[in-house]
């Protein structure tokens, strides 16, 4: 809908430009007619014509006039399209259309001339509202509405009152006027001059008040406000100076402005839409600056360079970033001090940064930034991304630290396992083999057949026992049944030798990768051993199934519960083994309710990686 309205207004503008160009009276008398001077009242027009050089109001003035109107319409359309929620764009568009309406003053037709005269200054109250209501164009205070209302009275009733008692055809001038004033009641030069003095005085008051407002706002505004207000302030300042110079001819000062000063009103008035364009360019540059600020994320902690980059981007040195501390349920600054978010009535504004509906931080800034929602959205996105980046960096560092500790535990566990193997071999199979060797040596020296048979039988028994212990030891290191028949068969073999009854629920559709099978078997073996030694369990249940691309193994016992990981303990080893393969282990062991170990491992694992 907004785009259609803008397109319609552009068409109306083109029609007005064509109508003004077609309505212009190009006769030599009209070109030197002071009453046809655009933007000037009756007194100023003829005061300019009474100077030493008679101005010619021809194509140059018309081109400047039309160019200024086009600048208004184009910049207003762009501003409205980019800032649809503000009134600045529609106000500038309206000012441009009213500006063109005043161009009918160049016509020689009495009705068109009179309409143009009445509309000469109608654009000014609209521009005043855009300035007073900067940056949204809305008037929030009573004095603002009264001020703009007074400007409307002056631009309508004031200009009409000036022409009620002024007949341009009888006014003294170097070139006689041919314009017919349909507003004329009676030609009364003295009364007309009195009315013009009153209107001129009111205009001086409005201009002076406007200059005062600009100065006060500049001095009291925040840096962010000044950065946006500066182009408009410069435009209105120059326009006010030229207006005062031109209006000076209406208050009987001993000098009148030269013709070239009159034409300066067009470029100075055009500065206003130019200021809007500068504001848009500044917004684009600010967006680019926000993008540049993202570079700070990778090169420095968020508190060092990123916030400063955001401040430069939005021209708000007061911008701060607070992080949310869940343990304190409050927002804290980089120094750790707790702060409350500002309310709407405060002189500060804030935007809460969330992740998954949970607050992670807050941006606190000058309220003037809220009039630039797109820029604020860019800053919000950049900051949220920066916080997420910092969180990921912190998580990565924690993971790296955990990997380092895990590697240390794995090395230590390997050393412990080697010592256990050495001890088992020394205390078990080695002792059996030594005993068998001694029995065989004694058999060599046996004199009787009965002693020989007995010693040989004892030696054979020791060898059988050593062989059994070696098999058990090898099965604990890497069971052959795991390679030959898979995980479920290896766990059933484990269950046959377990100190407590173990049930196996096999729901696997196939075999996982060998490293995954071995890890699952060793985790199951450790869990069953722990249940038999420490929990007093009477039964253990192992469930195997596949969930997507993952192997899920749940080991549940009915023991006393209360199992807790200890540094270097068995549960720590289980978790290290799981995480080494990119898996996850969850322990649930409430007191008196048994222990559940839930293991998730990747079903297929690239052995080379």
N, C-alpha and C positions, 0 to 999 in steps of 0.2 A: 504493500500500500504506500509506504513512504517513497519508494522508488518511482511509483507512478505519479505521485504528487510532484516530486522533483522534476520529472520529465515534463509534466504539464507546465510547471513554472518556467522551465527553460523555453518551452514553446511560446508562452506568454511574453517572455523577455524578448524573444526574436520578433514577435509581432509588435511590441512597443518600440523596439529599435527601428523597425521598418516604418512604423507610423510617425515617429518623431522625424526621421529623415525625410519622409514624404511631406510632412506638415510644415517644414521649415520654409520661411519666407526668405528667398535669396535676393530680393530686390535691394538695390543700393541703399535705399532709405531704411529698410529693415535692418540691414547689416550695421547701420550706425545709430539704430534706435536704442537709447539707454534703457527703455522699459523692457527690452527683450533680453537684457543681460541675465543669464542664468545664475541662480543662487543668491541674488541680491534683492533687497527690498527697494521701494521707490526712491527713498532719500539717497541710499548708497549708489543706486544706478546713475542718477543724475549728478551726484557729486563727483563720480568718476568721470562723467562726460564733460564736466566743467573744468577739467584740468588743462594744462597747456597742450596735451596731445589727445586728440579725440580717438578713443579705441574703436577698432573694427571688430565686431563680434561675429566672426565668420567661421570657416571650416575648422580652424585650429581649436577654437573654444568648443565647437560641437564634437570634434573628435576626442578631446580630453574628457568632455562630459560623458559621451557614450562609453569610452574606455573605462572610466571610473565605475559606471553602472554595471558593466559586464564583470568587472573585478568583484563587485559586491555579490552578484548572482552566482558566479562560479565558486568563489570561496565559501559562500553560504551553503551552496549545494554540497560541496565537499565536506564541510564541517557537519552538516546535518547527516550525511551518509555515514561519516565516521563516528559521530557522537549522537546517535538517534535519541538518547534520553535527555539531552540538554536542549535548552531553548536558544543557545547561541546561533546555531545554524539557521533555524527558521527566522530569527530576528534579523540576521544579516540579509537573508533572502528578501524579507519584507522591506527592509531599508532600501535594497536595490530596486525593487519594483516602485516604491514611492519616489525614489530618485528619478527614475525614468518618467514618472508621471509629471514631475516638474519640468521636464523637457518640452512639454507642449507649449510652454511660454514662448518658444521661438516661432510659433505659428502666427500668421497674419489674420487668422479667423478669430473673431472676438470671443466665441465660446471656448475654443481650445486655449486661447491666450489667457483667459480668465481662470480656467481650470488649472493651467500651469502655474499661474501666479499664486493661487490659493494653496497649491501643493508644493511650493518651493522648499519649505523647511520641514515637511512632514517626516522626512527620513531621520531628522535629528533626535526626536524622542526615542525612536527605536534603538538608535545607536547608544543613546544615554543609558537605556535599560541594559543593553549588553555590557556596558562598562560597569555600571553600578552593581549589576548582578553577576559580575565575573566570579567564577568561570562558567557557571551553569546558565546564566542569563535570567535566573529567577530572583524575585524581590522578596526577601524574607522579613524585612523590617518596615515599620510604618513610615519612617522618614524617607525611605527609598521610594515607596509608592507615591508619597506626596511629592517628592522631587520630580519623578518622571511625569506625574500628573500635571504639575506646573509647566513642565516642558511641552506637554501636549497642548495645554491652553495657550501658551505663547506661540506655538507653531501653527495653531488653527485660528483661534479668535484674534490673537495678536496680529498675524499677517493680514487677516481680512480687515481688521480695524485700520491698518495702515492705508489700505487702498480704498476705504469708504469715502475718504475726503480728498482723494488725490486723482487728478486727471492728467495722465502723462502728456496729452496733446497740448496742454496749456503751460506745462512746466518749462522754465527757461533752460535751454541747453544749446550747445553749439550746433546740434542737428535736431530738428523737430521730430517729435514722436508721432508715429502713425498707429499706435496701439490703442484699441478701444477697451476700456475698463468697464465691464458689466457690473462690477461691485460698487461703482460710484453712486453715492447718494447726492452729494453736491460738491462742487470744487471749492474747497476752503483751505488754502495753503497754510494759514496760521494754525488752524485746528489739526490739520494733517501733520504739521511739524511737531505739535504738542504730543499727539498720539505716538509719533515715531520716537520722540524722546523717551516716553514712558516705556515703549516696547524695547528700545535700545538699552535703557537702564536695567530692565528685567533680564535682558539677554546677558548683560555684563554680570549680573548677580549669578545667573545660572552657570556661566562660564567660570567665574571666580570660584563658586562652590565646587564645581567639577574639578578644577585644579587643586583645590584644598583636599578634596576626597582622594585624588590620586596621590598627593604627597603623604597624607595620613596613612593610606593603605600601604604605600611603599615602605614607610618607616616602621609601621607596626606589623607588617606581614612577615611570615616566616621565610627563610631562604627558598623553600619549595614554592611558596606562593609568589615570591618575587620573580623566580625564574620563569613562571608562566605569565605573569602580569607585565613583565618588562616590555615586550613588543607592543602591547596595547597602550601602555603608559606613554611610550615614545610617540606613538601615532596620535594619541589624543593631545599630548603636549604640543606637538607641532601644529596640529589642527587648531588648537585653542589660540596659539599665538597669531596665526594668520587670520582667524576669525576676529580677534580683537583689533587687528590692524584694519581690516575691512570695515568693521562696524564703527570705527572711529570717525568715518566720514559722515555718520548719521547723527553725531552729537556735537556738531558745529566746531570741531577742532580746526585750527588754522591751516591744516594741510589735508590733502586727499591722496590716497594710494595711487601709484602709477598703474597703467594697464597690466603690466606683467605680474604685479602683485595679485590682481584679481584672478588670473589664471593659476596662481599657486594654490588656490583653494582646491583645485581638482586633484593634483598629485598628493597633497597632504590628506585630503579626504580618502583617497584611494589607499593610503597607508593602513587604514583600518582593516580592510580585507587582506592586505598584505601581511598585517600582523597575525591574522588568523592562519594564513598559510605558513608563516614562520612557526606558529605554535604547533601546527600539524607536523612540520619538518622536525621540530624539536622532539615531538612525541616519537617519531620514527627513529630519530637518533638515540632517544632514551631507550627504545626497544633494542636497538643495536647494542647500546651500552650494557643493557641487561644480559644480552647474549655474550658480550665480552666478559662480563662478570663470571660467567660459567667457567671460563678458563681458570679462574682463581681456585675452583674446587679441586682441580687436580694438582695444583702447585702449592697449596698452603692449607692449613686447617681452616675450618669455616669461620673461626673468630678472628683470624689474622687479616686476610685480604678480601674475603668475600663481602662482608658487610660494608666495608669502605667502598668497594666497587658498586654496590647497590646504592649507597648514598650519593655517589657521583652520578649514577645513571638517572636518578629521580630528583637530583638537586635538593636533597633533604638531608643535611648533616645530622639531624636529630634522630634519624631512623635507627632503631635498635632491634636486635633479635633476641628473644627470650626462648629458652627451652623449657619443656614441661618435665617436671620431676614427679613421676607417679608416686614414689614413696613419700613425698611431702604434699602431694595433691596441689601443687602450686607451680607458677612460672618463675623461673630464676634467670638472672642475668649471668654473663660470663664470670662474674666475681662470686656467684653463689647466693646473692641477695634475692629474697623473695619479693615479688611484685604482684599487684592486682591489676587486672586488665582495665584500661580506662573505660569510663562510661561515655554515652553519646553526648552528655552535657559537658564533658571535659574538653580541654584544648588539645587532646591527643586522640588518635584513632588506632584501632588494632584489628588485625586479621588473624584468626586462629588457623594454624596449620595442622592438618589431621592426616593420619594414615590408618585406613581401615576403620574409620569412625572414631579413632582414639586420638586425642590431642598429642602432638609431639613438640609444638612450639607456637610462638606468636610473633608476628611482626607489628611493631609499634611505630607510628609515623605521623606526619603532619596531616590533619584532616583534609587539606586541599588536594591531596593525592586521590581522594575518593571521587573527585570529579573527572578522573582519568581511569575509568574502570578497566580499559584494555591494558594500559600500562601496569596498573596494580595487579591485574591477572597475570601478566608476564612476570612481575616480581614475585608474586605468590608461587607460580610454578617453578621459577628458578630456585627459590628458597626451599620449597618442598623437595625438589630434586637434590639440592645440596645437603639437606638434612638426611635424606635417604642414602645419599652417597656416604655421608659420614657414618651413618648407622652400619652400612655394609662394610665400610673400612674397619669399624670397631669389631663387627662380627668376624670379619676375616682375620683380624689380629688375634681375637680370642681363639678362633679355630687353629691358627698357626701355633699359638701357644699350647693349645691342647694337643695338636699333632706332635709338637716337640716333646711334651710330657709323655704322650702315648708311646712315642718311639723309645724314650728312656725306659718306660715300663716294659715294653716288648723286649728290649735288650736285657733288662734285668730278669724278666720272666724266662728268657732263653737261657741265661746263665743258671738260674735256679733249676730249670728243667734238665740242663746238662749235669748239674750236681746231683739231681735226683736219680738220673739214669746211672750215673757213676755209683751212687750209693746202692741202688737196687741191684746193679750188676755185682757189686762187691759183696753185699750182704746176702744175695740170693744165688744166682746161677754160678758165680765164681766160687762161693763156698761149697756148692754141690759138686762142682767139677773138681775142686781140691780134695773133697772127701772121696769122690770116685777114684781119683788118681792114687790116693793113699791105700784104698781098699785093693786096687789092682796090684800095687806094689807088694802088699801083704800076701796077696794070692800067689804072687811069684815065689814067695818063700814058704808057702804052706806045704807041710809034709804029707798030710793026709787028704784024701779025696774029699771027705766031708767038709773039712775047713775050706778047701779050694772052692767047692760049690757054693758054700755059704758066702764067702767073700766076693765071689763073682756075682752072686745074686744081689748082694748089697750094693756093689758097684753099679750094676745095671739099674737098680732102683734109683740111685743117686743121679745117674745120667738121665733117666726118664723125667725125674723131677726138675732137673736143670733145663731139659728141653721144654718142658711145660712152662716153666717160668720165663724162658726166653721167648716163647710164643706169646705169652701174655704181655710181656714187655713190648714186643714188636707190634702186637695188636693195639697197644695203647699209643704207640708212636704213629702208626699209620696202618689201620686194619686192612688186610688183604681183601676181605669181603666187601669193603667199601668200593674198591676198584672193580671188583668182579660183578657185584650184584646191586650196588647203589646204596643210597642213604637209608632207606627204610629197612633193608636187610641188615645193614651194619648196626642200626639202632636196635633191631630185634636181637641180634647177637649180643649187643651190650646188655639188653634187658635180661638175657638168660644168666648172665654173671653178676647182675646188680644185687646189692644187699636188700633192696626193697622191690616189691612187684612193680613192674613198669608196663603200661599199656601203650601201644603204638596205633595211631589213627593215620593211615597213609592216604592222603587225597591228592598226591602229586600226579599230574598227567604224563610226566616224563622226567628225565634226569636233568638237574641243573649242571652248571659248569663244575669241573672237578675241584677248583679252589673253594667254590661255594659249598659243595658237598662236604669237603673236609672240615671247613669252618663250622658248618651246622652240626656235624658229628661231634667235634671236640666240644662245642658249646653244650650239646645235649649230654655228653659224658660228664662234663664238669658239673652241670646242674644236677644230674642224678647222683653223683658222688656227694655233692653238698647236701642234698636231701637226705641221703643215708647217714651222713656223719653228724650233721648239725641240727637238722630240723625235727628229727624224730618222726618223720613221715612214715605212713603205712602203705602209701600208694603214690605212684607218679604217673601222670598222663602226658604223652607227647603227641601233639597234633601237627600234621604237615599238610599244607595246601598252597596253591598258587593264587596270588592276587595280582592280575595284570602281568607286569614284568618282574614281579617280586616273589620271592619265596618267604612264606610266613610259617614260623615254627613257634608253637606255644607249649611251654613246659610248665605244668601245674602240679603241685603236691599238696597234701593235706596236713603238713607239719605245723609247727608252732608259729611260723612267720617271723616277722621282725628282722629279716635279713637287710643289712645295710652295706653298701660298698665301702671298703677300706683301702687306703693307698697301698698298692702292691698286692691286694688280696685277689681271690679267685673271681669275684664279680667284676672287679676292675679289669682283669684279664679278658673276661668275656666281652665286656664293652669295647676294649681296645681291638680285639679280634674282629668284632662286628664292624666297627667304624673303619678299620683298615680296608675293608671291602666296600666301603660306601654305604653300609647298612645302618640300622638303628636298633637299639636294645632298650626295652622299657621294663623296669622292675616294679612289681606291685607285691608288697609283702607286709600287710597289716598284722599287728600283733594278734596271735591266736587264730588266724584265719588262713594259714597256708601262704605259699609263695607262688607267684606267677611270673614267668620270664617270657616276654613276648619279643621275638626276634624277627626283623625284616631284613632280608638280604636280596641283592639283585639276582634274578634267576639265571641270567646269562652274563658271564664276565669275560672280557677279553684278557686272556692270560698274558699276552705281551704287554698290555698297558699296566 
